[in-house]
Each structure stands twice: as structure tokens, then as C-alpha cells.
Amino acid sequence: MRVVKKAEERRNEVLDAADELFSQKGFDGTSTNDILEKVGIARGTLYHHFKSKEDIMDALIERYNVRLLGAAEEIAADKSIPVVERIIHVVMALNISGGSSNEIMDHIHKPQNALMHQKIQKVIINGVTPILTGIIREGLEQGLFNTPFPYECMEMVVIYANTVFDDDMVQMTNEERVLRIQAFVFNIERLLGAESGSLMHIMKVFGNGNRGVDE
């Protein structure tokens, strides 16, 4: 007897299958037939839920979006965590640096998933900036920062971090990476009008350097 499943359940089955296949074969290397075979459904059923393979990818990215930004928003809302620590935790939750074994980031950094990578970057830039801006505004109220452009500062920070510390975008030696990290934190402090050295804890998000920064 044919099993009839609820639309949401079937949709999630398709997304789960696509997630696994994109991870194994990449978006470019996965066909709709691969997805059909893995889920065990007819083509008409697939197209009832999704218009195309790219539509499946967009829905999968939206699911990533909920997971990534949801965790960041929860951390940002926790007023028991000091402002600077919250900034660090938010960045680590989103894995902007792309340096950990986070399954989503490992997934999209494969060459076959270049389009997914681009779309996830857009999600991060547009989603993370307002979350971090909210924390910066608290820092302004507490006298930790002094800038008339909190959103713009965070946008610059997120775009730089999401580009330069993305191993697919900029190739660096370990020494070059250490210098970039130090310069990054050094300039964030100046963008935000923070006390010199007050944000050096952020370095642990991108990997610690052991060379000093001239003040």
C-alpha cells in the first residue's frame, strides 16, 4: 500500500537527502535523479514541493539560516554575558572564520558547492551584521565603544572576516594569517572607538597569534 506523508514531512525528507548528497557529491555533481532515488519518490512529487534543484538548495540554505542565526540571536540576547564575550560567542556560533569542523561550513567549502557558498555568505553578511550591531549598541550605552556608525562598522567587520578569513577566498601562510588577525582586531578597536587592547580576546575566534601588536 502506498504511504502518504504530510507535505512538511516529505519536504524535509527531500532536504535531508539533498543535504547528504550535496555533502558527498557537491551541488553541481548531484542530479535530481539522485535525490529522487534516495528519497524514493516520483519526479512529480518532487516538483510538487520544489521547482528545481536550485530551489531545493535555497530551501536548504534557509534551514541553515535558521540554525546559524537562531543560535547567534540566542547568544546575543543573553544579557548575563559581557558585551565583548557575547561578540566572541556570536562569531564562534556562526563560524565566520570558516576554520573549524562545523558541518555546514565544511559542506559549503567544497568546490562543487560554490553557489551554495556564495549564498551562505550573503546570509551571513545580511543576518550577522544586525545581530552584532545590537550588541555594539549595548557597548555604546556602557561606554565601551564610541562610534556614530555601529551598523556600518559591523558590516565592514563581517564582510572582511567572511572574505579574508575564508580559506577559499584568500590563501595565507600561518604567519600571514597571524598578522591579518592582529591587524583585524587592532582596526576593529579603532572603528568602534574602543580602548586599545580591549578586544584582543576576539583573536581566539580566528586563532591565536603569539606576536605582539605595536600600539
C-alpha positions in Angstrom: 0.0 0.0 0.0 1.3 3.4 -0.9 2.4 5.5 2.1 1.0 9.1 2.0 3.1 11.5 4.1 2.3 15.0 5.2 3.8 17.7 2.9 6.1 19.1 5.6 7.5 15.6 6.4 8.0 14.8 2.7 9.7 18.2 2.1 12.1 17.6 5.0 12.9 14.1 3.6 13.9 15.8 0.3 16.0 18.4 2.1 17.7 15.7 4.3 18.6 13.7 1.2 19.8 16.7 -0.7 21.9 17.8 2.3 23.6 14.4 2.4 24.1 14.2 -1.4 25.4 17.8 -1.7 27.9 16.9 1.1 29.0 13.8 -0.7 28.9 14.8 -4.4 28.5 18.6 -4.3 25.6 20.6 -5.6 27.0 20.5 -9.2 27.5 16.8 -9.0 24.1 15.9 -7.7 21.2 15.4 -10.1 17.5 15.5 -9.4 17.5 11.8 -10.2 20.0 11.2 -7.4 17.6 12.9 -5.0 14.6 11.0 -6.3 16.3 7.7 -5.9 17.5 8.5 -2.4 14.1 9.6 -1.2 12.2 7.0 -3.2 9.6 9.3 -4.8 8.3 10.1 -8.2 9.5 13.2 -10.1 6.1 14.7 -9.9 6.1 14.5 -6.1 9.5 16.3 -6.0 8.3 19.1 -8.3 5.2 19.4 -6.2 7.4 20.6 -3.3 10.3 22.2 -5.2 10.5 23.8 -8.7 14.2 22.9 -9.3 17.4 21.6 -7.8 18.3 25.3 -7.0 15.0 25.7 -5.3 16.0 22.7 -3.1 19.3 24.4 -2.4 17.6 27.7 -1.4 15.3 25.8 1.0 18.4 24.0 2.5 20.2 27.3 2.9 17.1 28.7 4.6 17.3 25.8 7.0 21.0 26.5 7.6 20.0 30.2 8.1 17.6 29.3 10.9 20.2 27.1 12.7 23.1 29.6 12.3 21.3 32.8 13.0 19.0 31.3 15.6 22.0 30.2 17.7 23.6 33.7 17.3 20.4 35.5 18.2 20.0 33.4 21.4 23.6 34.3 22.5 23.2 38.0 21.6 20.0 38.2 23.7 21.8 36.8 26.8 22.5 39.9 28.9 24.3 37.9 31.5 27.2 37.5 29.2 29.5 40.6 29.0 29.4 42.5 25.7 32.9 41.6 24.4 32.3 37.9 25.3 29.0 37.9 23.6 30.6 39.2 20.4 33.1 36.4 20.5 30.4 33.8 21.2 28.2 35.0 18.3 31.1 34.9 15.9 32.1 31.4 17.0 28.5 30.2 16.7 28.3 31.4 13.1 31.8 30.2 12.4 32.6 33.2 10.2 36.2 32.3 10.2 35.4 29.0 8.4 38.2 27.4 10.4 36.5 24.8 12.5 35.0 21.4 11.6 31.5 22.9 11.6 29.4 20.6 9.3 27.7 23.4 7.5 30.9 25.3 6.7 32.7 22.2 5.7 29.8 21.4 3.5 29.8 24.6 1.5 33.6 25.0 1.2 33.7 22.2 -1.3 34.4 23.4 -4.8 31.3 21.7 -6.1 29.2 23.8 -3.8 30.5 27.2 -5.0 26.9 28.6 -5.5 25.9 27.4 -2.0 29.0 29.1 -0.6 28.1 32.4 -2.3 24.5 32.2 -1.0 25.6 31.3 2.6 28.0 34.3 2.5 25.0 36.6 1.6 23.0 35.1 4.5 25.9 35.7 6.9 26.6 39.3 5.8 22.9 40.3 5.9 22.0 38.3 9.0 25.0 38.6 11.3 25.5 42.4 10.9 22.3 43.4 12.7 22.8 40.8 15.4 26.3 42.2 16.2 25.1 45.8 15.8 22.6 45.2 18.7 25.5 44.1 20.9 27.6 47.1 19.9 24.7 49.4 20.8 24.8 47.9 24.3 28.5 48.6 24.4 27.9 52.2 23.4 25.5 52.6 26.3 28.0 51.1 28.6 30.8 53.4 27.4 32.9 50.6 25.9 32.6 51.9 22.4 32.4 55.3 20.7 31.2 55.4 17.1 28.3 57.1 15.3 28.2 54.2 12.8 27.6 50.9 14.7 25.9 49.1 11.8 28.3 50.2 9.2 31.3 49.2 11.4 29.8 45.7 11.9 29.1 45.4 8.2 32.7 46.2 7.4 33.9 43.7 10.0 31.6 40.9 8.9 32.5 41.3 5.2 36.2 41.4 5.9 36.1 38.4 8.2 33.8 36.5 5.9 36.2 37.1 2.9 39.8 37.3 4.2 39.4 34.5 6.8 37.7 32.3 4.3 40.4 29.9 3.1 38.7 29.6 -0.3 39.0 33.3 -0.9 42.4 34.3 0.4 45.3 31.9 0.6 47.7 32.7 3.5 50.6 31.2 5.3 50.3 30.8 9.0 52.5 33.9 9.6 50.4 36.0 7.2 47.2 34.8 9.0 48.6 35.8 12.4 49.4 39.3 11.0 46.0 39.6 9.4 44.3 38.6 12.7 46.3 41.2 14.7 45.6 43.9 12.2 41.9 43.0 12.1 41.5 43.3 15.9 43.6 46.4 16.0 41.4 48.1 13.4 38.1 46.9 15.0 39.1 48.7 18.1 39.6 51.9 16.2 36.5 51.5 14.2 34.5 51.2 17.4 36.4 53.7 19.4 37.3 51.0 21.9 40.1 51.2 24.4 43.3 49.8 22.9 43.7 46.1 23.7 40.2 45.7 24.9 39.1 43.5 22.1 42.2 41.3 21.8 40.1 38.4 23.2 38.5 38.3 19.7 41.7 36.8 18.4 40.8 33.4 19.8 37.9 33.2 17.3 40.3 33.2 14.4 43.3 31.5 16.0 45.7 33.0 18.5 48.9 34.7 17.4 52.0 34.9 19.6 53.4 38.1 18.2 52.6 41.4 19.8 50.9 44.3 18.1 52.6 47.7 18.3 50.3 50.2 20.0 
